[in-house]
């Protein structure tokens, strides 16, 4: 009986020891604060001061075990930054001009080799939270803005909600009164199943997260406007 009680007492400690520790993102986060403003990136400055970016991704490649969503969001965004920095002193006219940027170039994460599309797919499948689409940054201007700080697990739910609302209240939805159209980010078209899985319709998802009164009026009621999708601007999200 005493042995059984001792084992029960030790279980929390053993579980804590087995839980993998995320790589320290503090220096990477400080780098974001230095070179990211309003979602735009100073790639020229980052190219000359990339040590913290490379160190974070090296630690992520050597990590093992099951990590939380914040880890995977940070790894995806950091990988995009590094790939654009590595693309040359002159950024491409479009991110998609870089052959295999999303579907061929491999990144070692948590001991496994994955493309950006595979990292994104893992996040979508594992967490099934459509708000991740407003946290993953593909390096293009039409992508939801890159936050100027790394994600942390403890405050992640609130941060995802903040990013979702900010983008949809901002450039993620544009109203065209003349055509009576609600023009939404192309992400809702590409990942329609993610956004409708819990809400039923795209309009229901939008009404849940939008706070702008004019946009809510256009999305609801018998006189709601037609839903349309914006063109996607693949120009790099460079500050210069």
C-alpha positions as semicolon CSV with decimal commas, in nm:
position;residue;x (nm);y (nm);z (nm)
1;X;0,000;0,000;0,000
2;X;0,283;0,237;0,087
3;X;0,459;0,152;-0,240
4;X;0,141;0,226;-0,437
5;X;0,104;0,563;-0,264
6;X;0,468;0,644;-0,341
7;X;0,420;0,565;-0,712
8;X;0,111;0,788;-0,725
9;X;0,305;1,068;-0,560
10;X;0,587;1,040;-0,815
11;X;0,366;1,032;-1,126
12;X;0,329;1,411;-1,163
13;X;0,704;1,458;-1,136
14;X;0,770;1,184;-1,391
15;X;0,517;1,335;-1,632
16;X;0,679;1,677;-1,597
17;X;1,019;1,528;-1,675
18;X;0,889;1,350;-1,985
19;X;0,719;1,656;-2,134
20;X;0,943;1,800;-2,405
21;X;1,061;2,156;-2,362
22;X;1,007;2,397;-2,650
23;X;1,318;2,573;-2,782
24;X;1,370;2,911;-2,617
25;X;1,209;3,166;-2,849
26;X;1,307;3,479;-2,652
27;X;1,591;3,590;-2,881
28;X;1,390;3,505;-3,191
29;X;1,101;3,710;-3,051
30;X;1,336;4,004;-2,987
31;X;1,451;3,977;-3,349
32;X;1,090;3,999;-3,468
33;X;1,034;4,309;-3,257
34;X;1,340;4,466;-3,417
35;X;1,266;4,389;-3,782
36;X;0,887;4,351;-3,809
37;X;0,648;4,646;-3,798
38;X;0,281;4,645;-3,900
39;X;0,330;4,304;-4,058
40;X;0,611;4,423;-4,287
41;X;0,962;4,283;-4,259
42;X;1,294;4,462;-4,292
43;X;1,464;4,180;-4,482
44;X;1,777;4,384;-4,552
45;X;1,832;4,438;-4,181
46;X;1,738;4,080;-4,094
47;X;1,983;3,946;-4,353
48;X;2,268;4,115;-4,168
49;X;2,144;4,016;-3,821
50;X;2,009;3,664;-3,858
51;X;2,193;3,478;-3,583
52;X;1,890;3,448;-3,352
53;X;1,672;3,327;-3,642
54;X;1,920;3,056;-3,739
55;X;1,974;2,955;-3,376
56;X;1,602;2,917;-3,314
57;X;1,550;2,701;-3,622
58;X;1,854;2,489;-3,533
59;X;1,705;2,429;-3,187
60;X;1,369;2,345;-3,348
61;X;1,536;2,092;-3,575
62;X;1,697;1,922;-3,276
63;X;1,380;1,921;-3,064
64;X;1,202;1,593;-3,000
65;X;0,865;1,481;-2,867
66;X;0,520;1,636;-2,887
67;X;0,510;2,014;-2,885
68;X;0,224;2,259;-2,863
69;X;0,071;2,474;-3,135
70;X;0,286;2,779;-3,051
71;X;0,600;2,582;-3,139
72;X;0,467;2,485;-3,483
73;X;0,339;2,835;-3,564
74;X;0,676;2,984;-3,472
75;X;0,865;2,724;-3,674
76;X;0,654;2,783;-3,984
77;X;0,688;3,161;-3,970
78;X;1,059;3,148;-3,891
79;X;1,118;2,906;-4,179
80;X;0,944;3,142;-4,421
81;X;1,161;3,430;-4,298
82;X;1,481;3,230;-4,338
83;X;1,388;3,108;-4,686
84;X;1,316;3,461;-4,805
85;X;1,639;3,588;-4,651
86;X;1,825;3,304;-4,825
87;X;1,660;3,382;-5,160
88;X;1,915;3,656;-5,230
89;X;1,977;4,024;-5,170
90;X;1,694;4,109;-5,406
91;X;1,366;3,949;-5,307
92;X;1,157;3,784;-5,580
93;X;0,873;3,979;-5,738
94;X;0,639;3,716;-5,592
95;X;0,696;3,457;-5,322
96;X;0,557;3,198;-5,562
97;X;0,838;3,278;-5,807
98;X;1,069;3,078;-5,580
99;X;1,046;2,724;-5,717
100;X;0,933;2,471;-5,458
101;X;0,907;2,734;-5,185
102;X;0,601;2,572;-5,030
103;X;0,591;2,218;-5,167
104;X;0,950;2,102;-5,229
105;X;1,206;2,274;-5,005
106;X;1,253;2,069;-4,687
107;X;1,290;2,197;-4,331
108;X;1,408;1,980;-4,044
109;X;1,164;2,024;-3,758
110;X;1,149;1,809;-3,447
111;X;1,382;1,557;-3,610
112;X;1,172;1,521;-3,928
113;X;1,203;1,671;-4,275
114;X;0,893;1,862;-4,387
115;X;0,796;2,118;-4,650
116;X;0,609;2,434;-4,550
117;X;0,291;2,278;-4,689
118;X;0,348;1,971;-4,474
119;X;0,403;2,182;-4,162
120;X;0,085;2,372;-4,236
121;X;-0,101;2,047;-4,303
122;X;0,019;1,901;-3,974
123;X;-0,106;2,209;-3,787
124;X;-0,444;2,201;-3,961
125;X;-0,496;1,829;-3,904
126;X;-0,369;1,814;-3,546
127;X;-0,545;2,120;-3,401
128;X;-0,842;2,168;-3,637
129;X;-0,865;2,537;-3,545
130;X;-0,932;2,760;-3,848
131;X;-0,785;3,059;-3,664
132;X;-0,436;2,921;-3,733
133;X;-0,471;3,059;-4,085
134;X;-0,446;3,407;-3,935
135;X;-0,128;3,317;-3,748
136;X;0,064;3,134;-4,023
137;X;0,247;3,387;-4,238
138;X;0,348;3,287;-4,592
139;X;0,565;3,592;-4,654
140;X;0,320;3,757;-4,897
141;X;0,138;4,088;-4,862
142;X;-0,208;3,931;-4,874
143;X;-0,120;3,693;-4,593
144;X;-0,240;3,793;-4,244
145;X;0,035;4,013;-4,094
146;X;0,335;3,855;-3,925
147;X;0,318;3,935;-3,551
148;X;0,618;4,121;-3,411
149;X;0,658;3,866;-3,132
150;X;0,689;3,490;-3,115
151;X;0,386;3,292;-3,002
152;X;0,375;3,154;-2,648
153;X;0,155;2,862;-2,547
154;X;0,014;3,023;-2,230
155;X;-0,156;3,311;-2,413
156;X;-0,215;3,144;-2,748
157;X;-0,595;3,119;-2,755
158;X;-0,638;3,489;-2,683
159;X;-0,371;3,575;-2,940
160;X;-0,537;3,365;-3,211
161;X;-0,868;3,537;-3,144
162;X;-0,701;3,878;-3,153
163;X;-0,529;3,807;-3,487
164;X;-0,846;3,666;-3,640
165;X;-1,061;3,963;-3,541
166;X;-0,796;4,219;-3,639
167;X;-0,753;4,075;-3,988
168;X;-1,123;4,031;-4,059
169;X;-1,208;4,375;-3,921
170;X;-0,922;4,505;-4,136
171;X;-0,797;4,404;-4,484
172;X;-0,931;4,048;-4,467
173;X;-1,277;4,181;-4,555
174;X;-1,342;4,468;-4,794
175;X;-1,693;4,598;-4,862
176;X;-1,805;4,702;-5,210
177;X;-2,131;4,895;-5,158
178;X;-2,186;4,950;-5,529
179;X;-2,175;4,579;-5,611
180;X;-2,316;4,486;-5,269
181;X;-2,029;4,240;-5,223
182;X;-1,839;4,131;-4,914
183;X;-1,494;4,058;-5,052
184;X;-1,308;3,828;-4,816
185;X;-0,956;3,692;-4,807
186;X;-0,889;3,411;-5,054
187;X;-0,787;3,196;-4,755
188;X;-1,156;3,128;-4,688
189;X;-1,192;2,988;-5,039
190;X;-0,875;2,776;-5,035
191;X;-0,945;2,636;-4,688
192;X;-1,324;2,646;-4,697
193;X;-1,360;2,309;-4,521
194;X;-1,155;2,434;-4,224
195;X;-1,374;2,739;-4,179
196;X;-1,708;2,564;-4,222
197;X;-1,631;2,253;-4,013
198;X;-1,751;2,413;-3,692
199;X;-1,963;2,699;-3,822
200;X;-2,153;2,542;-4,110
201;X;-2,103;2,830;-4,352
202;X;-1,835;3,088;-4,422
203;X;-2,080;3,362;-4,328
204;X;-2,139;3,201;-3,988
205;X;-1,765;3,187;-3,920
206;X;-1,725;3,549;-4,020
207;X;-2,016;3,671;-3,808
208;X;-1,863;3,494;-3,508
209;X;-1,532;3,678;-3,536
210;X;-1,606;4,013;-3,701
211;X;-1,677;4,313;-3,477
212;X;-1,697;4,589;-3,739
213;X;-2,062;4,696;-3,747
214;X;-2,082;4,774;-4,119
215;X;-1,930;4,437;-4,208
216;X;-2,167;4,255;-3,973
217;X;-2,465;4,428;-4,133
218;X;-2,347;4,320;-4,478
219;X;-2,301;3,962;-4,358
220;X;-2,635;3,911;-4,188
221;X;-3,006;3,927;-4,234
222;X;-3,232;3,898;-4,536
223;X;-3,049;4,178;-4,716
224;X;-2,699;4,035;-4,672
225;X;-2,456;4,102;-4,953
226;X;-2,298;3,850;-5,187
227;X;-1,976;3,686;-5,070
228;X;-1,679;3,720;-5,306
229;X;-1,307;3,651;-5,276
230;X;-1,022;3,895;-5,304
231;X;-0,729;3,843;-5,540
232;X;-0,415;3,729;-5,357
233;X;-0,108;3,950;-5,370
234;X;0,202;3,728;-5,356
235;X;0,442;4,025;-5,343
236;X;0,682;3,974;-5,049
237;X;0,580;4,145;-4,726
238;X;0,891;4,360;-4,730
239;X;0,909;4,693;-4,550
240;X;1,113;4,832;-4,840
